[in-house]
Amino acid sequence: LHKVDVARLIKVLKDLVAAGNSVLVIEHDYDMLAAADYLVEMGPGPAEQGGKVIFAGSPSLLVKADTPWGRIFRGI
């Protein structure tokens, strides 16, 4: 999706949560991940190398994690 569309989608998802709904999204977009309340990162690698939970928590905790997305969130 285009950045404008991602922003619109984030607003819709936040509205759904505010109305008392639970929302589960499988995503790789940084902005979508940063807007989440809770993240689950699977790994440690892609395809056959993955399948294990390597992080679970808030985006603010992901910044401290030594995982692929943790490093992306820190800008490394």
Phi, psi and omega per residue, in radians:
L1 nan 2.673 3.037
H2 -1.236 2.672 -3.122
K3 -0.922 -0.685 3.134
V4 -1.118 -0.708 3.132
D5 -1.197 -0.647 3.091
V6 -1.087 -0.765 3.122
A7 -1.066 -0.725 3.101
R8 -1.122 -0.760 3.135
L9 -1.096 -0.741 3.102
I10 -1.028 -0.744 3.128
K11 -1.095 -0.774 3.130
V12 -1.069 -0.780 -3.137
L13 -1.122 -0.726 3.107
K14 -1.126 -0.654 3.076
D15 -1.108 -0.704 3.098
L16 -1.088 -0.754 3.116
V17 -1.136 -0.749 3.134
A18 -1.070 -0.480 3.120
A19 -1.466 0.063 3.063
G20 1.718 0.121 -3.139
N21 -1.556 2.717 2.975
S22 -1.709 2.447 -3.115
V23 -2.276 2.250 3.075
L24 -2.072 2.201 -3.117
V25 -2.265 2.326 3.004
I26 -1.771 2.063 -2.941
E27 -2.653 2.749 3.062
H28 -2.197 0.124 -3.126
D29 -1.446 2.223 -3.087
Y30 -0.961 -0.842 -3.096
D31 -1.088 -0.683 3.095
M32 -1.132 -0.758 3.141
L33 -1.126 -0.749 -3.123
A34 -1.119 -0.474 -3.125
A35 -1.474 -0.145 -3.061
A36 -1.292 2.693 3.021
D37 -1.431 -0.589 -3.028
Y38 -2.571 2.367 -3.128
L39 -2.136 2.567 2.992
V40 -2.210 2.074 3.111
E41 -1.818 2.244 3.127
M42 -1.763 2.614 3.138
G43 -3.119 -2.666 0.178
P44 -1.412 -0.170 3.118
G45 -2.438 -3.017 -3.130
P46 -1.432 2.855 3.026
A47 0.879 -2.148 -3.060
E48 -1.130 -0.344 -3.131
Q49 -1.450 -0.092 -3.065
G50 -1.837 -2.784 3.057
G51 1.826 -0.025 3.125
K52 -2.023 2.569 3.048
V53 -1.311 2.070 3.123
I54 -1.879 -0.173 3.039
F55 -2.768 2.503 2.995
A56 -2.588 2.171 3.140
G57 2.767 -2.880 -3.086
S58 -1.432 2.793 3.062
P59 -1.005 -0.583 3.135
S60 -1.174 -0.498 3.056
L61 -1.426 -0.528 3.126
L62 -1.067 -0.578 3.116
V63 -0.979 -0.532 -3.096
K64 -1.587 -0.145 -3.042
A65 -1.443 2.493 3.063
D66 -1.606 1.227 3.132
T67 -2.305 2.916 3.112
P68 -0.952 -0.846 3.133
W69 -1.253 -0.529 3.057
G70 -1.060 -0.742 3.115
R71 -1.172 -0.665 3.090
I72 -1.105 -0.763 -3.133
F73 -1.108 -0.562 3.103
R74 -1.419 -0.181 -3.130
G75 1.444 0.344 -3.138
I76 -1.513 nan nan
